[in-house]
């Protein structure tokens, strides 16, 4: 196999791994629950995930880019990543607070609008003019996400035949979900811009990003701590979540550096297939017509974006 052929295989394996990690996140969270509740601090998990990414980045720097340790660097190289970390931290905390103004199902459905905000900001900040069929593909991707999150899976044991999913959101909730989608797109696109414009190896850029990530999220955790122990409620599955999310964060930095946030959006959308498979195997959930509609829309979106010239 040629060098370029090997690179394509490794790239494909990396994307498949990311799809699997995204798709397994919600089922893993369900496995962590005790008496139907999450027993651990979400901020603790975020801090540990950022710390794991920082350690992985440092090890990668020592292995592949050791020569960069002797290069003269200034605070100007690191400072832009502080804003990235701040945007990510703000979004993580906004997710918690805005669900006070809407039910979880509404959040899941409306959060698909971040596909549009990310694509719009990607087009603006990276000066990428998207053709009409590519915008249509992204619209179909959003519709697929809405279809799946609205009713792609059904629990026959706990569902009522006379009732359907009821969505509820307040005016403040709509405002917060709009801000969430904007910050989500901005954080991703801004990070992509920095990764691509700086003439630094990705391992060093990750080191900067996750250093600020640990610093900011640790501060948030300490300020919001209710006195519980940092590792209270942790289990094997929580550790799996930490390691897998850290690995996925590193994969996404490679995607943003060498591809784009649009690729990231398609990866996230395709992960619903893994989510559905695990939900069937682990929790005996049933597929509905909304799932098959979502799969059809994703297939059309992939064809329109990558197949149509």
C-alpha positions, 0 to 999 in steps of 0.5 A: 500500500502506498503512503497516501493510501495508508493515510486515507485508511488511517483517516477513515479509521479515525472518522469511524472511531469518532462516529462510534465515540459520539454515538456511544456517549448517551448510552454510556451516560445511561449506564452510569445512572443510579436509580435513574439519576446521574450520580457524579458531578458533570463539571468533574468529568469535564475537568478530567476530560480536559486534563486527559487531553492535556496529558495526551497532547504533552505525550504526543508532543514528546514523541512526535514534535520534541524539537518544538520544545526548544523553539522560542514561543511567545504568549501570542501563540498561546493567547488565542486558545484562551478564547477557544477554551472560554467559548467551549466552557461557556457552552458547556455550562449554558447547556445545564442552565438552559434546560431549566427553561425547556424539557430535555426533548426540546433541547435535543431537537432544537440543538440541531440548529447548531449545524446551520450556525456552524456552517454559516460561520464557517462560510464567513470566517474561512471565506468558503463559498458553499454552493446551493447543493451543499447548503441543501445538504446541510439543511437535510442534515439538520432535518435528519437530526430533528427527525431522529431526536424527535422520535427515532427511538421508542421505549415500548415498555414505558410509552403510552399509546395515547400520548406523543412526545410533548415539546415545551420551551419558554421564550427565555429558552428560545433565546438561550438555545439561539445563544447556545447554537451561536456559541457552539458554531463560533467556538468550533469555527474560531478554533479551526481558524487558529489551528489552520493559520498558526504555523505550529504543530497540532500537538503544541496547539492542543497543549495550549488549548487544553491547558486553558481548558483545564484552567477554566473548567477547574475554576468553574467546578470550584465555584459551583461545587456543592461540597461533594467529593471530586470523584463522588459517584465515579464508576468504570463507565464514567472513566470510559466516558472520560477517556473516550471523550478525550480521545474524540476531542483530539480526533476532532482537532485533527479534523479541524486542522486538516479538514473542516468543521463540516466534516465534523458535522457529518461525523456527529450526524452519522453517529446516530446510527451507533446510538440507535444500535447501542440503544437497541442492544442495551435498552431494548428500544425500538426503531421508528419511522423517524429513524429511517427517515433520518437515515435517508436524509443523511444519505442524501446529504452525504451524496449532495455534499461530497458526491455532486460536483 
